[in-house]
Amino acid sequence: MERVRYGIVGVGGMGTGHARTMQRIDECELSAVCDIVPEVAESVGEEFNVPYLIDFHDLVDRDDVDAIVVATPHYAHPEISIYAMEQGKPVVCEKPISVTVSAADEMVAAHERTGTPFAVMHQRRSEPVWQAAWKLVSEGRLGEIYRTMLVYADFRSQAYYNSAGWRATWGGEGGGVLINQAPHSIDLFTWLGGLPSRVTGHTATKGHVIEVEDVAGALLEYPNGAVGYIYCCTNEAPSTDILELAGEKGKLQVIGTELRFWEVPEGVKGFSDSSTEMWTRPDVVEVPVDIPERESGHIAILRNMARHMLHGEELLAPGVEGRNTVEMINAVILSGHAEEPVDVPVNRERYDAFLASLVATSSFGKGDQGPDLRVTDTVHH
Ligand SMILES: NC(=O)c1ccc[n+]([C@@H]2O[C@H](COP(=O)([O-])OP(=O)(O)OC[C@H]3O[C@@H](n4cnc5c(N)ncnc54)[C@H](O)[C@@H]3O)[C@@H](O)[C@H]2O)c1
């Protein structure tokens, strides 16, 4: 194989964006598209001059499709991804990989059973600043982590929520800011800081006429006794995007695209234990971090999967790690609704029953609902 021939399932805003992006990648090409809405499939197929299908099985089964990009609304991700992996067709699945962590388990099991490559479109991992942050953490430069913090405060208009029937409904996407807008930040947060073992969450709907949360916060407890805090919303302007990890040997802070790292050579607790001074603090040294330029965004993930298939390049965003994001999201939503702490791993049966009860009452209504628009913000994802 010289080039990977991708088929895309779901060619609304994001799927069409991926079709365009593929045209800029030497290692791959678009060979077919699929959309459950026939006129959408036809118009995108004609735009890109490729065959178009209505049923995803027909796309996956094509001999001229080597790998699949899944860009439907989230509820459909597991069924399509699992079918593709079972047919031996590698999958790049849009975020979140699933709505429930039980479905994520099934996707991970399918990947492990079949050995078919599986990636998640958590493209922010490819950004220079996050690669640099990952390097610091994985080299142990922070020492044992004592505190984590994530604030992802963004903006979405009511018109955005009204732009597709599935958006911001329990039946259509199974959550709000946590399941749709914050997953990239939550992915980075769990990638660098790991998963907590206990979550005390709060969710609310403050600024929009929607069924699901547009505000979510949580206190986090980690297995080592570390604590953390996250806050996510779609009611603020300008946006705030802050991640902080504080450890024994250093502190990492990323605000937007700016990374800062401070080293504590003697260690925070080490210094506290050994110092005999009453009013003192450990020395802190801000260390400049080299942040090499590199390709980032959707293009990096699509190219990475192609190179993984062609040359065995390591995946930037393995699909298996997409489960951590869903685990965290489910924990905060469940805890917020139950108004009590929730242990992680989340009890799968409890979450499924909880979500089913919300889906059963989902009206899909958001007041002034127009036609589905299928337009994705290509600047701010
Ligand atoms: N990674 C990112 O930066 C990013 C950005 C935007 C959206 N997304 C994700 O992409 C996914 C799609 O979002 P969108 O904004 O493109 O939505 P959209 O509504 O614009 O497009 C979804 C398309 O999927 C089609 N579809 C639905 N069920 C299908 C099925 N079973 N088989 C085939 N086609 C089906 C719909 O008809 C629609 O055309 C979501 O999971 C979203 O979270 C990711």
PDBQT file of the ligand as one rigid body, heavy atoms in Angstrom, charges set to zero:
ROOT
HETATM    1  N1  LIG A 401     -12.412  17.012  16.451  1.00  0.00    +0.000 N 
HETATM    2  C1  LIG A 401     -13.018  18.165  16.292  1.00  0.00    +0.000 C 
HETATM    3  O1  LIG A 401     -12.382  19.215  16.291  1.00  0.00    +0.000 OA
HETATM    4  C2  LIG A 401     -14.501  18.210  16.064  1.00  0.00    +0.000 A 
HETATM    5  C3  LIG A 401     -15.122  19.405  15.664  1.00  0.00    +0.000 A 
HETATM    6  C4  LIG A 401     -16.493  19.360  15.409  1.00  0.00    +0.000 A 
HETATM    7  C5  LIG A 401     -17.213  18.183  15.556  1.00  0.00    +0.000 A 
HETATM    8  N2  LIG A 401     -16.570  17.066  15.994  1.00  0.00    +0.000 N 
HETATM    9  C6  LIG A 401     -17.299  15.811  16.175  1.00  0.00    +0.000 C 
HETATM   10  O2  LIG A 401     -17.714  15.336  14.911  1.00  0.00    +0.000 OA
HETATM   11  C7  LIG A 401     -18.973  14.655  15.030  1.00  0.00    +0.000 C 
HETATM   12  C8  LIG A 401     -19.943  15.252  14.016  1.00  0.00    +0.000 C 
HETATM   13  O3  LIG A 401     -20.131  16.630  14.297  1.00  0.00    +0.000 OA
HETATM   14  P1  LIG A 401     -20.584  17.657  13.153  1.00  0.00    +0.000 P 
HETATM   15  O4  LIG A 401     -20.471  19.002  13.703  1.00  0.00    +0.000 OA
HETATM   16  O5  LIG A 401     -19.891  17.339  11.873  1.00  0.00    +0.000 OA
HETATM   17  O6  LIG A 401     -22.145  17.266  13.006  1.00  0.00    +0.000 OA
HETATM   18  P2  LIG A 401     -23.087  17.438  11.734  1.00  0.00    +0.000 P 
HETATM   19  O7  LIG A 401     -24.489  17.351  12.227  1.00  0.00    +0.000 OA
HETATM   20  O8  LIG A 401     -22.677  18.647  10.958  1.00  0.00    +0.000 OA
HETATM   21  O9  LIG A 401     -22.750  16.152  10.817  1.00  0.00    +0.000 OA
HETATM   22  C9  LIG A 401     -23.023  14.827  11.199  1.00  0.00    +0.000 C 
HETATM   23  C10 LIG A 401     -23.402  14.047   9.948  1.00  0.00    +0.000 C 
HETATM   24  O10 LIG A 401     -23.516  12.655  10.276  1.00  0.00    +0.000 OA
HETATM   25  C11 LIG A 401     -24.626  12.125   9.541  1.00  0.00    +0.000 C 
HETATM   26  N3  LIG A 401     -25.046  10.877  10.193  1.00  0.00    +0.000 N 
HETATM   27  C12 LIG A 401     -25.759  10.722  11.328  1.00  0.00    +0.000 A 
HETATM   28  N4  LIG A 401     -25.880   9.405  11.635  1.00  0.00    +0.000 NA
HETATM   29  C13 LIG A 401     -25.256   8.726  10.649  1.00  0.00    +0.000 A 
HETATM   30  C14 LIG A 401     -25.055   7.340  10.386  1.00  0.00    +0.000 A 
HETATM   31  N5  LIG A 401     -25.502   6.400  11.221  1.00  0.00    +0.000 N 
HETATM   32  N6  LIG A 401     -24.372   6.983   9.268  1.00  0.00    +0.000 NA
HETATM   33  C15 LIG A 401     -23.909   7.940   8.414  1.00  0.00    +0.000 A 
HETATM   34  N7  LIG A 401     -24.076   9.257   8.612  1.00  0.00    +0.000 NA
HETATM   35  C16 LIG A 401     -24.731   9.658   9.721  1.00  0.00    +0.000 A 
HETATM   36  C17 LIG A 401     -25.631  13.245   9.577  1.00  0.00    +0.000 C 
HETATM   37  O11 LIG A 401     -26.648  13.116   8.581  1.00  0.00    +0.000 OA
HETATM   38  C18 LIG A 401     -24.739  14.473   9.376  1.00  0.00    +0.000 C 
HETATM   39  O12 LIG A 401     -24.616  14.808   8.006  1.00  0.00    +0.000 OA
HETATM   40  C19 LIG A 401     -19.416  14.817  16.483  1.00  0.00    +0.000 C 
HETATM   41  O13 LIG A 401     -19.125  13.649  17.199  1.00  0.00    +0.000 OA
HETATM   42  C20 LIG A 401     -18.563  15.971  16.999  1.00  0.00    +0.000 C 
HETATM   43  O14 LIG A 401     -18.274  15.889  18.384  1.00  0.00    +0.000 OA
HETATM   44  C21 LIG A 401     -15.235  17.060  16.236  1.00  0.00    +0.000 A 
ENDROOT
TORSDOF 0
